[in-house]
Amino acid sequence: MNNYNNSDIINIGTGEDLSIEELAEIIREIVDFKGKIKWDSSKPDGTPRKLLDVNKLHKLGWKHKINLEKGITNIYQWYKENVKI
């Protein structure tokens, strides 16, 4: 990947799908949010799926090393340590 110079678009991701609700629950656990998440089903819910096709990336030999939960945990930890509110 360091020497990739093609003009093709490459999607970067895990190739795994999850819902906004699942993502919200992951974030809730990581930040230890004790409140309630409220969903307004009267509002548009956007595109049903946002899963990227990572086949080109995998054929080039690249695969993610950190899953989404670990990545969010890492960036949240960094934020707490480096951003003063």
N, CA and C of each residue as an Amber inpcrd file, in Angstrom:
protein
   255
   0.8160000  -1.1900000   0.0000000   0.0000000   0.0000000   0.0000000
   0.8630000   1.2570000   0.0000000   2.0600000   1.1860000   0.5320000
   2.9190000   2.3700000   0.5590000   3.2410000   2.8720000  -0.8350000
   3.2530000   1.9830000  -1.8000000   3.6180000   2.3550000  -3.1610000
   2.4300000   2.3630000  -4.1090000   1.2370000   2.3600000  -3.6040000
   0.0460000   2.3490000  -4.4410000  -0.0620000   3.6820000  -5.1590000
  -0.1250000   3.6500000  -6.5020000  -0.2090000   4.8950000  -7.2560000
  -1.2690000   4.8340000  -8.3540000  -2.2170000   3.9620000  -8.2220000
  -3.3010000   3.8440000  -9.1800000  -4.3590000   4.8860000  -8.8590000
  -5.1390000   5.2730000  -9.8510000  -6.1770000   6.2830000  -9.6160000
  -7.5100000   5.6590000  -9.2120000  -7.5730000   4.3320000  -9.0850000
  -8.8080000   3.6780000  -8.6480000  -9.1560000   4.1070000  -7.2320000
 -10.4550000   4.1970000  -6.9900000 -10.9230000   4.5050000  -5.6390000
 -10.8610000   3.2420000  -4.8060000 -10.3060000   3.3530000  -3.6140000
 -10.1880000   2.2240000  -2.6970000 -10.9550000   2.5620000  -1.4260000
 -11.9240000   1.7260000  -1.0810000 -12.6480000   1.8910000   0.1770000
 -11.8320000   1.2930000   1.3060000 -11.7370000   2.0190000   2.3960000
 -11.0170000   1.5320000   3.5640000 -12.0290000   1.2890000   4.6670000
 -12.0290000   0.0990000   5.2060000 -12.9500000  -0.2520000   6.2690000
 -12.7410000  -1.6920000   6.6830000 -13.6710000  -2.1920000   7.4510000
 -13.5670000  -3.5680000   7.9490000 -14.3270000  -4.5490000   7.0850000
 -15.2650000  -4.0470000   6.2890000 -16.1120000  -4.9300000   5.5080000
 -17.2230000  -5.5410000   6.3430000 -17.4200000  -5.0200000   7.5360000
 -18.4630000  -5.5130000   8.4330000 -19.5380000  -4.4440000   8.5620000
 -20.7790000  -4.8710000   8.6560000 -21.9090000  -3.9610000   8.7140000
 -22.4460000  -3.8660000  10.1350000 -22.9530000  -2.6980000  10.5060000
 -23.6560000  -2.5550000  11.7720000 -24.6410000  -1.4010000  11.6410000
 -25.6630000  -1.4300000  12.4520000 -26.6910000  -0.3950000  12.4140000
 -26.2490000   0.8080000  13.2460000 -26.9320000   1.9320000  13.0360000
 -26.6740000   3.1220000  13.8430000 -26.9580000   2.8160000  15.3090000
 -27.9890000   2.0210000  15.5630000 -28.3070000   1.6500000  16.9430000
 -27.1700000   0.8460000  17.5720000 -26.6260000  -0.1040000  16.8140000
 -25.4970000  -0.8880000  17.3250000 -24.2890000   0.0060000  17.5950000
 -24.0250000   0.9500000  16.6890000 -22.9160000   1.8820000  16.8760000
 -23.1400000   2.7360000  18.1140000 -24.3540000   3.2260000  18.2990000
 -24.6770000   4.0370000  19.4780000 -24.4480000   3.2420000  20.7620000
 -24.8060000   1.9690000  20.7580000 -24.6120000   1.1290000  21.9410000
 -23.1280000   0.9110000  22.2300000 -22.3400000   0.7310000  21.1870000
 -20.8890000   0.5700000  21.3680000 -20.3180000   1.8290000  22.0110000
 -20.6930000   2.9950000  21.4710000 -20.1920000   4.2580000  22.0060000
 -20.6760000   4.4680000  23.4380000 -21.9330000   4.1300000  23.7050000
 -22.4850000   4.2780000  25.0580000 -21.6340000   3.4940000  26.0680000
 -21.2760000   2.2740000  25.7270000 -20.4800000   1.4520000  26.6300000
 -19.0800000   2.0260000  26.8230000 -18.4620000   2.4590000  25.7290000
 -17.0900000   2.9640000  25.8000000 -17.0000000   4.2180000  26.6590000
 -17.9490000   5.1350000  26.4930000 -17.8890000   6.3940000  27.2440000
 -18.6200000   6.3010000  28.5730000 -19.1720000   5.1270000  28.8700000
 -19.8790000   4.8640000  30.1230000 -21.0680000   5.8190000  30.3120000
 -21.8170000   6.0180000  29.2270000 -23.0030000   6.8730000  29.2710000
 -24.1270000   6.1270000  29.9680000 -24.6840000   6.7270000  31.0210000
 -25.7270000   6.0750000  31.8140000 -27.1340000   6.5160000  31.4070000
 -27.2250000   7.5370000  30.5520000 -28.5260000   8.0470000  30.1360000
 -29.2140000   7.1360000  29.1380000 -30.3470000   7.6250000  28.6750000
 -31.1560000   6.8820000  27.7210000 -30.9060000   7.4280000  26.3200000
 -30.8140000   6.5660000  25.3530000 -30.7240000   6.9990000  23.9590000
 -32.1410000   6.9930000  23.4100000 -32.5710000   8.1500000  22.9210000
 -33.9320000   8.2660000  22.4060000 -33.8900000   8.2590000  20.8780000
 -34.7810000   7.5020000  20.2780000 -34.8690000   7.3910000  18.8270000
 -36.1690000   8.0410000  18.3660000 -36.0850000   8.8890000  17.3650000
 -37.2650000   9.5480000  16.8120000 -37.6030000   8.8740000  15.4860000
 -38.5100000   7.9160000  15.5280000 -38.8450000   7.1460000  14.3340000
 -39.6720000   7.9440000  13.3250000 -40.0480000   9.1720000  13.6760000
 -40.7890000   9.9970000  12.7220000 -39.8510000  10.7020000  11.7400000
 -38.5540000  10.6740000  12.0130000 -37.5700000  11.3210000  11.1420000
 -37.0220000  10.3120000  10.1320000 -36.5790000  10.8110000   8.9810000
 -35.9640000   9.9090000   7.9980000 -34.7630000   9.2010000   8.6150000
 -34.5490000   7.9560000   8.2270000 -33.4460000   7.1980000   8.8120000
 -32.2630000   7.0510000   7.8640000 -32.2760000   7.7260000   6.7430000
 -31.1250000   7.7060000   5.8450000 -31.0050000   6.4080000   5.0670000
 -29.8490000   6.1950000   4.5150000 -29.5760000   5.0030000   3.7310000
 -29.5820000   3.7800000   4.6380000 -30.3500000   2.7420000   4.2660000
 -30.4160000   1.5550000   5.1290000 -29.0640000   0.8770000   5.3720000
 -28.2000000   0.8780000   4.3440000 -26.8890000   0.2430000   4.5080000
 -25.7950000   1.1720000   4.0330000 -24.7010000   1.1990000   4.7560000
 -23.5500000   2.0160000   4.3780000 -22.2770000   1.1670000   4.3920000
 -22.4160000  -0.0630000   4.0100000 -21.2880000  -0.9920000   4.0360000
 -20.3940000  -0.7810000   2.8140000 -19.1150000  -0.5250000   3.0510000
 -18.1590000  -0.3500000   1.9670000 -17.6720000  -1.6990000   1.4600000
 -17.4470000  -1.7800000   0.1520000 -16.8720000  -2.9790000  -0.4460000
 -15.3560000  -2.8520000  -0.3620000 -14.7340000  -3.6910000   0.4500000
 -13.2910000  -3.6100000   0.6640000 -12.5200000  -4.7010000  -0.0830000
 -13.1520000  -5.3230000  -1.0670000 -12.4940000  -6.4040000  -1.8070000
 -11.2090000  -5.9550000  -2.4990000 -11.2100000  -4.7760000  -3.1500000
  -9.9930000  -4.2880000  -3.8140000  -8.8620000  -4.1550000  -2.8020000
  -9.1900000  -3.6010000  -1.6660000  -8.2010000  -3.3940000  -0.6160000
  -7.6110000  -4.7220000  -0.1460000  -8.4730000  -5.6960000   0.0660000
  -8.0020000  -7.0100000   0.5200000  -7.1510000  -7.6850000  -0.5510000
  -7.5140000  -7.5110000  -1.8190000  -6.7110000  -8.0950000  -2.9060000
  -5.3170000  -7.4810000  -2.9660000  -5.1950000  -6.2390000  -2.4820000
  -3.8820000  -5.5850000  -2.4330000  -3.0750000  -6.0120000  -1.2100000
  -3.6940000  -6.8380000  -0.3570000  -2.9810000  -7.3680000   0.7940000
  -3.1930000  -6.6140000   2.0980000  -4.0900000  -5.6240000   2.1050000
  -4.3290000  -4.8570000   3.3290000  -5.5790000  -5.3420000   4.0240000
  -5.5150000  -5.5040000   5.3230000  -6.6700000  -5.8540000   6.1370000
  -6.5530000  -5.0860000   7.4460000  -7.6820000  -4.6350000   7.9450000
  -7.6500000  -3.8580000   9.1890000  -7.0900000  -4.7110000  10.3280000
  -6.4150000  -4.0330000  11.2580000  -5.8420000  -4.7110000  12.4200000
  -6.6070000  -4.3840000  13.6930000  -7.3460000  -3.2920000  13.6690000
  -8.0790000  -2.8350000  14.8490000  -9.5590000  -2.8150000  14.5120000
 -10.3690000  -3.4870000  15.3290000 -11.8090000  -3.4650000  15.0650000
 -12.3990000  -2.1220000  15.4860000 -13.6340000  -1.8820000  15.1020000
 -14.2780000  -0.5970000  15.3550000 -14.3270000  -0.2570000  16.8430000
 -14.7040000  -1.2100000  17.6690000 -14.8160000  -0.9510000  19.1090000
 -13.4700000  -0.5390000  19.7020000 -12.4130000  -1.2310000  19.3240000
 -11.0750000  -0.9000000  19.8310000 -10.6300000   0.4610000  19.3050000
 -10.9400000   0.7590000  18.0380000 -10.5800000   2.0480000  17.4630000
 -11.2720000   3.2000000  18.1700000 -12.5660000   3.0450000  18.4520000
 -13.3070000   4.0890000  19.1650000 -12.7620000   4.2330000  20.5910000
 -12.4690000   3.1040000  21.2290000 -11.8950000   3.1380000  22.5780000
 -10.5700000   3.8960000  22.5700000  -9.7150000   3.5910000  21.5950000
  -8.4040000   4.2510000  21.5100000  -8.5410000   5.7580000  21.3240000
  -9.4070000   6.1840000  20.4120000  -9.5230000   7.6130000  20.1370000
 -10.1980000   8.3320000  21.2990000 -11.1280000   7.6660000  21.9760000
 -11.7650000   8.2720000  23.1520000 -10.7380000   8.4500000  24.2650000
  -9.8930000   7.4690000  24.4800000  -8.8260000   7.5530000  25.4890000
  -7.8810000   8.7000000  25.1520000  -7.4790000   8.7820000  23.8620000
  -6.5930000   9.8600000  23.4280000  -7.2530000  11.2130000  23.6800000
  -8.5270000  11.3350000  23.3510000  -9.2620000  12.5830000  23.5440000
  -9.2610000  13.0040000  25.0100000  -9.5580000  12.0570000  25.8980000
  -9.5880000  12.3790000  27.3370000  -8.2320000  12.8500000  27.8350000
  -7.1650000  12.2860000  27.2750000  -5.8180000  12.6230000  27.7220000
  -5.2640000  13.8960000  27.0890000  -5.7910000  14.3020000  25.9370000
  -5.1700000  15.3850000  25.1820000  -6.0290000  16.6150000  24.9470000
  -7.3140000  16.5460000  25.1620000  -8.1820000  17.6870000  24.8980000
  -8.7020000  18.2370000  26.2200000  -8.4040000  19.4830000  26.4560000
  -8.8690000  20.1420000  27.6820000 -10.1830000  20.8470000  27.3820000
 -11.1800000  20.5790000  28.1920000 -12.4920000  21.2150000  27.9780000
 -12.6410000  22.3980000  28.8980000
